[in-house]
Amino acid sequence: MVVPKEYRQKLGLKEGDEVIWTEVDGQLVLTSRRQQVERARQFFAGLFKDRPEHSIVDELIAERRAEAAREDAEAAESAARPGKAPA
């Protein structure tokens, strides 16, 4: 489908860009994939605006590293005890 130049310019579309057609109240609405991604980014940013700026992934990784360090320390302590076979 050919999108007229005026609308391509308004949408910032370049050759090969993906577009998304959506039916809204019986009308077809054309948006660029870039616009949809930006809308999604804004939506999710709004959901978390009251939360502290940190990554839950980073938090989980830090917790797992701390747990692994505790396990390593316990294993080393157990191995250092006389008369105990390593597990």
Buried (B, 14 or more C-beta within 10 A) or exposed (E): EEBEEEEBEEBEBEEEEEBEEEEEEEEEEBBBEBBBEEEEEEEEEEEEEEEEEEEEEEEEEEEEEEEEEEEEEEEEEEEEEEEEEEE
